Amino acid sequence: MLQTLPRPCSLLQVLLAWCAFSVGAAAADSAHKVDFALEIQPLLKEKCVFCHGPLKQEADLRLDAAALLIKGGDSGSAVKTDVPADSLILERILAAEGERMPPVGEGDPLTGEEVARLRAWITAGAPVPPDEKVLSGPEDHWAYHPPVQAELPTVSRDDWNQHPVDRFIARQHEKSGLTPVPQANRRELLRRIYLDLIGLPPTPAQMEDFLADASSDAYEKVVDQLLASPQYGERWGRHWMDVWRYSDWDGYRTQVRGSQRHIWRWRDWIVESLNADKGYDAMIREMLAGDEIAPTDEKILRATGFLARNYHNSNREIWMDATVEHTAKAFLGITINCARCHDHKYDPISQADYYRFRAIFEPYNVRVDRLPGTRDLTKDGLPRIYDAHAERETLIFEGGDERRAIKDKPVAPGVPEVFKADFDVQPVELPEAAWATAFREFIEKEDVALFEAAAKTSREKLDQLTKSSPGSVEHERAELKLQIDELTLASLQARWLADKAKYFGESTDGSLDALTRNASRKEREIKLVTSRLALLDQEVTVSKLRTTGEEEGNEKKLTDAEAALVKAQADITAKQKDLEEDAVEYTAIGKAYPARSTGRRTALADWLASTKNPLTARVAVNHIWLRHFGQPLVENVFDFGLNSPEPPYAALLDWLAVELMKGSSTAQPWSMKHVHRLIVTSQAYRLSSHADVTYAANRGIDSDNRLLWKREPQRLEAEVVRDSVLAVAGSLDCATGGPDLDFTEGETVFRRSLYFRTAYEKQMLLLTLFDAANPGDCYRRSTSVIPQQALALANSPITLGQARTLAGEIWTDVQNRTSKDIHPRGADTGIVESHDASPPHPQPLSPEYRGEGSSKSDSQKQAEPDYTFIDQAFERILSRPPSESERQLCHDFLAAQAQRLSDAASLTPIAGGPAPKLKASDDPHQRARENLVHVLFNHNDFVTVR
């Protein structure tokens, strides 16, 4: 595509840069003080704690806490504050190779900067952090004890005493001397909550309704409305799909190498479960053991896609390793995978623990069950799991090497011993419909109907040929084809009878022996008639070649054809001989699976979903908090082990974890919507992201905002960027569910992004540029700001096409309006109830009430359509009015663009990528408006949640 852009682009650059995100830098402390917890403790954990920590204490020395360095071990204290250079720890880390710590081969030596940092801490007197906690043993780790809902703290600020979440946060503010910033203005708050809960921005109509609602619970009503929206499940379904490693199938051509075909059914289960507010405990049980707890419920069986997704066709060990690692990380927040080759370096998890956990999954396999309406499992089906090998032993691999299995010591299924769990495994007897899925009634009916229809068609064709050309080759071929179809139907029915007698003891038509012999004979009869059809075709070929005579090349063809004819005749003789034999072998209708499941995964799911489990609820709440605030309460979301010190808001985490498990008077236990509502209705969630110089003291105390004294701006996730472009232009297709869409069609098919295929090397480029989840492992998305993102928004056919669509819609609306101060209702996303096309507009709002922006005082400017266009473009795209300077800058931009676009000589052709379906306007003024909308899609405020 050739695009034409004006040569001068300074104004465009100004517009793009106008509201660029900026963060004030904290003043640097002129005299740097070494913080043990932040600068020394992580260093010691990395280099020393494996041999000198809670799990292991060589020379009776522990180095995992400042107090323990001072205490020392067999050789005395590790530090000497009076003569720092004589400190034992410095002597050992600076020693020659034979005496150096960590020893050669067990870790890299400390760098010069790391040694200097340690020396500075000792020189400063080796201060012990006032809140340091020393574990008496690894089992004393804070996360290994069940959470307790502590009494809510009381704080001095009345407005922070009204909400349980705020009371915990305000207590830390007061302890640390922090002053929280004010709440965000109402415009920013509404955009924030919309993008947070449903992943789409509010329409101007929804914004105006909220701004006009002066009731005290206006915000809470919006929260409830959004949580009840079907788009909540889509938004938060994508979050949990990150954690649970959702991946569509990948492979080569038709070969499945990873995950499963039709795994989208699991995705739909996730979305539906979240919308129904299914308890998190029930979701865990269904994902891990749906085949055992509801073996015939196809809706629940979809959930087992969590484990079916781990399938790997090349090596079962890769499959099992991924299952163990990611089940533990997703639900428990523990890195059990680190104990595959040896005992865990940092956590009380032994290698035996790893293989006990693996034994839970050892028997399971993956299959695809047939569903009504299709016989071809490549086109549709239900991917699910089942226990295929109950007898399969789990062996410990020495050094993690599968070739060095310790065969005389199989391990029993269980969970790490540190949790002291009562792991009670009870085998599960399955109903016939679960293990004999091939014999379900609908399958028999569909297959019989299919072959009856085929026989009917063949019969009709034979009748026609009997009238038109009896005795012809075509007539003979039709006779044989009808015989094949009728025999196929008879064979199907015979095999059904034999299978039912074989698997279920059902026999109303004779003994099992007689039924199997009949089924075998019908199959051999089909082969004989098929051979006769092949012979007929070969006879026709030979006859034609003999008729053509001495034509060039015919001699070789005739020789080959005659040889094939002899072979076909011999094949009939062989098939006739086979038919005379008294055989019992036949092709079974379908496979019968084990009628008993081990119950191991049910036992695991019950333990995970127990209120006694110390980790499950904490890990879930931490994931939810991360996605609301952009930062978690526990920094490493998949490692709650000893490398995760007790966080500043541990009491808040535990309070919310218990709240999740017990529910409330209005929410069932394990309700995630209840936790969402608690978090987003807090003062802490509603804080502004703006902090001017009056909050400089806060930056000095908590420069990273770990204690949440303000809101951190967040970059929109990849899917939300794309979906928002489509939503504001009114083009988003809000259809829900269904098969995965080809990722290459993301530029032309306007469904929500979570419905497009995502798998290894199969992701939409626009999404990958904006840090879409790696389907192999993504517990927490990375956030980048790179030039390619701006280039993608500037050049993508989606943004360019939607800019043209939206500009045309806004301009049409502007032309149809005569009132000076009426704003468009906008494209409805389907979240709120529909509104009349032209509702009465509320009285003009003050700038403070509406959010940042200027009041419209210049009646002359209001009368100019371009200013109205600018106002509506800002409202639609950025959910706010422009400031006065922005309005003027955009107005000047429109004028300059229109003038340049009117002069063809000033335009420079630029080769671009695929062109959007909608062409640019021929009208230079409308083309300028399209360019302005395109610029606003590239505005930092569009891709940022404040």
ChimeraX attribute file (.defattr): number of C-alpha atoms within 10 A of each C-alpha:
attribute: neighborCount
match mode: 1-to-1
recipient: residues
	/A:1	11
	/A:2	12
	/A:3	13
	/A:4	16
	/A:5	16
	/A:6	18
	/A:7	11
	/A:8	13
	/A:9	10
	/A:10	9
	/A:11	15
	/A:12	16
	/A:13	11
	/A:14	11
	/A:15	19
	/A:16	17
	/A:17	13
	/A:18	14
	/A:19	12
	/A:20	10
	/A:21	10
	/A:22	7
	/A:23	10
	/A:24	10
	/A:25	9
	/A:26	15
	/A:27	11
	/A:28	8
	/A:29	8
	/A:30	6
	/A:31	6
	/A:32	8
	/A:33	11
	/A:34	18
	/A:35	15
	/A:36	21
	/A:37	16
	/A:38	9
	/A:39	14
	/A:40	19
	/A:41	18
	/A:42	15
	/A:43	19
	/A:44	18
	/A:45	19
	/A:46	13
	/A:47	19
	/A:48	20
	/A:49	23
	/A:50	23
	/A:51	20
	/A:52	20
	/A:53	26
	/A:54	24
	/A:55	19
	/A:56	17
	/A:57	15
	/A:58	12
	/A:59	12
	/A:60	14
	/A:61	23
	/A:62	26
	/A:63	26
	/A:64	24
	/A:65	23
	/A:66	21
	/A:67	17
	/A:68	17
	/A:69	21
	/A:70	20
	/A:71	15
	/A:72	19
	/A:73	18
	/A:74	10
	/A:75	10
	/A:76	13
	/A:77	16
	/A:78	23
	/A:79	26
	/A:80	19
	/A:81	18
	/A:82	12
	/A:83	10
	/A:84	21
	/A:85	15
	/A:86	13
	/A:87	17
	/A:88	18
	/A:89	21
	/A:90	20
	/A:91	17
	/A:92	16
	/A:93	18
	/A:94	17
	/A:95	12
	/A:96	11
	/A:97	13
	/A:98	8
	/A:99	13
	/A:100	14
	/A:101	22
	/A:102	19
	/A:103	17
	/A:104	12
	/A:105	6
	/A:106	11
	/A:107	12
	/A:108	12
	/A:109	17
	/A:110	17
	/A:111	10
	/A:112	9
	/A:113	9
	/A:114	14
	/A:115	16
	/A:116	13
	/A:117	19
	/A:118	23
	/A:119	20
	/A:120	16
	/A:121	21
	/A:122	23
	/A:123	17
	/A:124	14
	/A:125	13
	/A:126	22
	/A:127	16
	/A:128	17
	/A:129	13
	/A:130	6
	/A:131	7
	/A:132	14
	/A:133	14
	/A:134	14
	/A:135	15
	/A:136	9
	/A:137	12
	/A:138	18
	/A:139	17
	/A:140	14
	/A:141	22
	/A:142	20
	/A:143	21
	/A:144	17
	/A:145	14
	/A:146	18
	/A:147	23
	/A:148	15
	/A:149	15
	/A:150	11
	/A:151	9
	/A:152	16
	/A:153	14
	/A:154	15
	/A:155	19
	/A:156	11
	/A:157	12
	/A:158	9
	/A:159	12
	/A:160	20
	/A:161	19
	/A:162	14
	/A:163	16
	/A:164	19
	/A:165	24
	/A:166	23
	/A:167	25
	/A:168	23
	/A:169	23
	/A:170	27
	/A:171	20
	/A:172	18
	/A:173	19
	/A:174	14
	/A:175	8
	/A:176	13
	/A:177	13
	/A:178	21
	/A:179	14
	/A:180	22
	/A:181	21
	/A:182	17
	/A:183	18
	/A:184	21
	/A:185	16
	/A:186	19
	/A:187	21
	/A:188	21
	/A:189	19
	/A:190	23
	/A:191	21
	/A:192	25
	/A:193	24
	/A:194	20
	/A:195	20
	/A:196	22
	/A:197	22
	/A:198	21
	/A:199	25
	/A:200	27
	/A:201	28
	/A:202	31
	/A:203	28
	/A:204	24
	/A:205	21
	/A:206	23
	/A:207	21
	/A:208	19
	/A:209	14
	/A:210	19
	/A:211	19
	/A:212	17
	/A:213	11
	/A:214	10
	/A:215	9
	/A:216	8
	/A:217	10
	/A:218	14
	/A:219	20
	/A:220	13
	/A:221	13
	/A:222	17
	/A:223	20
	/A:224	12
	/A:225	14
	/A:226	19
	/A:227	22
	/A:228	16
	/A:229	17
	/A:230	19
	/A:231	23
	/A:232	25
	/A:233	24
	/A:234	26
	/A:235	22
	/A:236	21
	/A:237	22
	/A:238	21
	/A:239	20
	/A:240	20
	/A:241	21
	/A:242	22
	/A:243	25
	/A:244	23
	/A:245	21
	/A:246	27
	/A:247	26
	/A:248	22
	/A:249	22
	/A:250	21
	/A:251	14
	/A:252	7
	/A:253	6
	/A:254	9
	/A:255	10
	/A:256	15
	/A:257	14
	/A:258	21
	/A:259	26
	/A:260	25
	/A:261	24
	/A:262	23
	/A:263	27
	/A:264	26
	/A:265	24
	/A:266	26
	/A:267	29
	/A:268	22
	/A:269	23
	/A:270	24
	/A:271	25
	/A:272	19
	/A:273	19
	/A:274	25
	/A:275	20
	/A:276	14
	/A:277	20
	/A:278	18
	/A:279	22
	/A:280	21
	/A:281	21
	/A:282	15
	/A:283	23
	/A:284	22
	/A:285	26
	/A:286	24
	/A:287	25
	/A:288	27
	/A:289	27
	/A:290	29
	/A:291	29
	/A:292	26
	/A:293	18
	/A:294	15
	/A:295	20
	/A:296	18
	/A:297	13
	/A:298	15
	/A:299	15
	/A:300	22
	/A:301	26
	/A:302	27
	/A:303	30
	/A:304	27
	/A:305	31
	/A:306	25
	/A:307	26
	/A:308	29
	/A:309	26
	/A:310	25
	/A:311	23
	/A:312	19
	/A:313	14
	/A:314	10
	/A:315	9
	/A:316	14
	/A:317	11
	/A:318	13
	/A:319	19
	/A:320	18
	/A:321	15
	/A:322	19
	/A:323	23
	/A:324	22
	/A:325	19
	/A:326	25
	/A:327	20
	/A:328	21
	/A:329	22
	/A:330	23
	/A:331	21
	/A:332	24
	/A:333	23
	/A:334	23
	/A:335	23
	/A:336	28
	/A:337	21
	/A:338	18
	/A:339	22
	/A:340	25
	/A:341	17
	/A:342	17
	/A:343	17
	/A:344	20
	/A:345	16
	/A:346	22
	/A:347	25
	/A:348	22
	/A:349	26
	/A:350	21
	/A:351	22
	/A:352	23
	/A:353	25
	/A:354	28
	/A:355	27
	/A:356	23
	/A:357	24
	/A:358	25
	/A:359	25
	/A:360	23
	/A:361	21
	/A:362	23
	/A:363	20
	/A:364	21
	/A:365	16
	/A:366	20
	/A:367	14
	/A:368	18
	/A:369	16
	/A:370	18
	/A:371	16
	/A:372	10
	/A:373	11
	/A:374	14
	/A:375	14
	/A:376	10
	/A:377	15
	/A:378	11
	/A:379	10
	/A:380	18
	/A:381	21
	/A:382	23
	/A:383	27
	/A:384	28
	/A:385	27
	/A:386	25
	/A:387	23
	/A:388	19
	/A:389	14
	/A:390	16
	/A:391	10
	/A:392	12
	/A:393	16
	/A:394	23
	/A:395	21
	/A:396	26
	/A:397	19
	/A:398	15
	/A:399	14
	/A:400	14
	/A:401	11
	/A:402	12
	/A:403	9
	/A:404	12
	/A:405	16
	/A:406	13
	/A:407	11
	/A:408	8
	/A:409	11
	/A:410	16
	/A:411	17
	/A:412	17
	/A:413	24
	/A:414	23
	/A:415	24
	/A:416	18
	/A:417	14
	/A:418	15
	/A:419	16
	/A:420	8
	/A:421	13
	/A:422	11
	/A:423	14
	/A:424	14
	/A:425	16
	/A:426	13
	/A:427	14
	/A:428	17
	/A:429	16
	/A:430	19
	/A:431	12
	/A:432	18
	/A:433	15
	/A:434	23
	/A:435	20
	/A:436	19
	/A:437	18
	/A:438	19
	/A:439	19
	/A:440	13
	/A:441	10
	/A:442	13
	/A:443	18
	/A:444	16
	/A:445	10
	/A:446	15
	/A:447	16
	/A:448	17
	/A:449	13
	/A:450	13
	/A:451	18
	/A:452	17
	/A:453	14
	/A:454	18
	/A:455	21
	/A:456	15
	/A:457	13
	/A:458	21
	/A:459	19
	/A:460	13
	/A:461	17
	/A:462	23
	/A:463	14
	/A:464	14
	/A:465	18
	/A:466	17
	/A:467	9
	/A:468	11
	/A:469	12
	/A:470	14
	/A:471	10
	/A:472	12
	/A:473	13
	/A:474	16
	/A:475	20
	/A:476	16
	/A:477	17
	/A:478	22
	/A:479	19
	/A:480	21
	/A:481	21
	/A:482	21
	/A:483	19
	/A:484	22
	/A:485	21
	/A:486	20
	/A:487	21
	/A:488	21
	/A:489	22
	/A:490	20
	/A:491	23
	/A:492	22
	/A:493	18
	/A:494	23
	/A:495	25
	/A:496	20
	/A:497	22
	/A:498	30
	/A:499	26
	/A:500	17
	/A:501	20
	/A:502	17
	/A:503	12
	/A:504	11
	/A:505	12
	/A:506	15
	/A:507	15
	/A:508	8
	/A:509	12
	/A:510	13
	/A:511	14
	/A:512	18
	/A:513	12
	/A:514	13
	/A:515	23
	/A:516	26
	/A:517	18
	/A:518	23
	/A:519	26
	/A:520	23
	/A:521	23
	/A:522	23
	/A:523	21
	/A:524	22
	/A:525	20
	/A:526	20
	/A:527	20
	/A:528	22
	/A:529	20
	/A:530	18
	/A:531	22
	/A:532	19
	/A:533	20
	/A:534	18
	/A:535	21
	/A:536	19
	/A:537	15
	/A:538	21
	/A:539	18
	/A:540	13
	/A:541	17
	/A:542	19
	/A:543	13
	/A:544	12
	/A:545	18
	/A:546	12
	/A:547	9
	/A:548	10
	/A:549	11
	/A:550	10
	/A:551	9
	/A:552	8
	/A:553	8
	/A:554	14
	/A:555	14
	/A:556	9
	/A:557	13
	/A:558	18
	/A:559	13
	/A:560	12
	/A:561	19
	/A:562	17
	/A:563	13
	/A:564	17
	/A:565	21
	/A:566	13
	/A:567	14
	/A:568	21
	/A:569	17
	/A:570	14
	/A:571	18
	/A:572	19
	/A:573	14
	/A:574	13
	/A:575	19
	/A:576	17
	/A:577	11
	/A:578	16
	/A:579	18
	/A:580	10
	/A:581	10
	/A:582	11
	/A:583	15
	/A:584	14
	/A:585	13
	/A:586	20
	/A:587	13
	/A:588	17
	/A:589	18
	/A:590	13
	/A:591	12
	/A:592	16
	/A:593	15
	/A:594	17
	/A:595	16
	/A:596	18
	/A:597	23
	/A:598	23
	/A:599	22
	/A:600	28
	/A:601	27
	/A:602	26
	/A:603	23
	/A:604	24
	/A:605	22
	/A:606	20
	/A:607	19
	/A:608	21
	/A:609	23
	/A:610	14
	/A:611	20
	/A:612	15
	/A:613	19
	/A:614	21
	/A:615	23
	/A:616	25
	/A:617	30
	/A:618	30
	/A:619	26
	/A:620	23
	/A:621	23
	/A:622	23
	/A:623	23
	/A:624	21
	/A:625	21
	/A:626	17
	/A:627	17
	/A:628	19
	/A:629	19
	/A:630	15
	/A:631	19
	/A:632	20
	/A:633	24
	/A:634	24
	/A:635	14
	/A:636	15
	/A:637	24
	/A:638	24
	/A:639	20
	/A:640	25
	/A:641	22
	/A:642	24
	/A:643	15
	/A:644	16
	/A:645	17
	/A:646	17
	/A:647	15
	/A:648	15
	/A:649	17
	/A:650	18
	/A:651	19
	/A:652	21
	/A:653	26
	/A:654	21
	/A:655	21
	/A:656	28
	/A:657	28
	/A:658	22
	/A:659	23
	/A:660	28
	/A:661	23
	/A:662	15
	/A:663	19
	/A:664	13
	/A:665	7
	/A:666	7
	/A:667	17
	/A:668	17
	/A:669	19
	/A:670	26
	/A:671	22
	/A:672	23
	/A:673	22
	/A:674	20
	/A:675	20
	/A:676	18
	/A:677	14
	/A:678	16
	/A:679	22
	/A:680	22
	/A:681	17
	/A:682	17
	/A:683	22
	/A:684	25
	/A:685	22
	/A:686	23
	/A:687	21
	/A:688	21
	/A:689	19
	/A:690	17
	/A:691	18
	/A:692	10
	/A:693	9
	/A:694	8
	/A:695	16
	/A:696	16
	/A:697	15
	/A:698	23
	/A:699	18
	/A:700	14
	/A:701	14
	/A:702	18
	/A:703	14
	/A:704	12
	/A:705	14
	/A:706	14
	/A:707	19
	/A:708	21
	/A:709	25
	/A:710	24
	/A:711	24
	/A:712	19
	/A:713	18
	/A:714	18
	/A:715	20
	/A:716	21
	/A:717	21
	/A:718	20
	/A:719	23
	/A:720	25
	/A:721	23
	/A:722	25
	/A:723	21
	/A:724	24
	/A:725	26
	/A:726	24
	/A:727	27
	/A:728	28
	/A:729	24
	/A:730	18
	/A:731	19
	/A:732	20
	/A:733	14
	/A:734	14
	/A:735	10
	/A:736	14
	/A:737	18
	/A:738	12
	/A:739	17
	/A:740	18
	/A:741	17
	/A:742	15
	/A:743	18
	/A:744	14
	/A:745	12
	/A:746	23
	/A:747	19
	/A:748	12
	/A:749	17
	/A:750	18
	/A:751	19
	/A:752	25
	/A:753	22
	/A:754	19
	/A:755	22
	/A:756	22
	/A:757	23
	/A:758	24
	/A:759	21
	/A:760	15
	/A:761	9
	/A:762	17
	/A:763	20
	/A:764	21
	/A:765	14
	/A:766	21
	/A:767	20
	/A:768	14
	/A:769	18
	/A:770	25
	/A:771	18
	/A:772	21
	/A:773	27
	/A:774	19
	/A:775	20
	/A:776	16
	/A:777	15
	/A:778	18
	/A:779	22
	/A:780	19
	/A:781	17
	/A:782	11
	/A:783	14
	/A:784	11
	/A:785	11
	/A:786	10
	/A:787	9
	/A:788	12
	/A:789	18
	/A:790	18
	/A:791	12
	/A:792	18
	/A:793	21
	/A:794	16
	/A:795	17
	/A:796	19
	/A:797	21
	/A:798	24
	/A:799	24
	/A:800	25
	/A:801	25
	/A:802	26
	/A:803	27
	/A:804	25
	/A:805	20
	/A:806	26
	/A:807	25
	/A:808	18
	/A:809	15
	/A:810	22
	/A:811	21
	/A:812	12
	/A:813	17
	/A:814	21
	/A:815	11
	/A:816	9
	/A:817	15
	/A:818	10
	/A:819	10
	/A:820	16
	/A:821	16
	/A:822	16
	/A:823	20
	/A:824	21
	/A:825	21
	/A:826	23
	/A:827	19
	/A:828	20
	/A:829	21
	/A:830	12
	/A:831	19
	/A:832	15
	/A:833	10
	/A:834	11
	/A:835	11
	/A:836	8
	/A:837	9
	/A:838	9
	/A:839	9
	/A:840	8
	/A:841	13
	/A:842	11
	/A:843	8
	/A:844	12
	/A:845	13
	/A:846	13
	/A:847	14
	/A:848	12
	/A:849	12
	/A:850	22
	/A:851	19
	/A:852	17
	/A:853	17
	/A:854	17
	/A:855	16
	/A:856	15
	/A:857	8
	/A:858	8
	/A:859	10
	/A:860	9
	/A:861	15
	/A:862	16
	/A:863	14
	/A:864	11
	/A:865	16
	/A:866	20
	/A:867	19
	/A:868	23
	/A:869	22
	/A:870	24
	/A:871	22
	/A:872	27
	/A:873	25
	/A:874	21
	/A:875	22
	/A:876	29
	/A:877	25
	/A:878	26
	/A:879	24
	/A:880	22
	/A:881	24
	/A:882	21
	/A:883	17
	/A:884	13
	/A:885	11
	/A:886	19
	/A:887	21
	/A:888	15
	/A:889	15
	/A:890	22
	/A:891	18
	/A:892	13
	/A:893	19
	/A:894	24
	/A:895	16
	/A:896	17
	/A:897	25
	/A:898	20
	/A:899	15
	/A:900	20
	/A:901	21
	/A:902	16
	/A:903	11
	/A:904	10
	/A:905	9
	/A:906	15
	/A:907	16
	/A:908	13
	/A:909	13
	/A:910	11
	/A:911	10
	/A:912	13
	/A:913	12
	/A:914	12
	/A:915	17
	/A:916	18
	/A:917	12
	/A:918	13
	/A:919	11
	/A:920	20
	/A:921	14
	/A:922	10
	/A:923	12
	/A:924	19
	/A:925	20
	/A:926	19
	/A:927	21
	/A:928	23
	/A:929	31
	/A:930	25
	/A:931	23
	/A:932	24
	/A:933	27
	/A:934	22
	/A:935	19
	/A:936	20
	/A:937	27
	/A:938	21
	/A:939	21
	/A:940	18
	/A:941	21
	/A:942	19
	/A:943	20
	/A:944	17
	/A:945	21
	/A:946	18
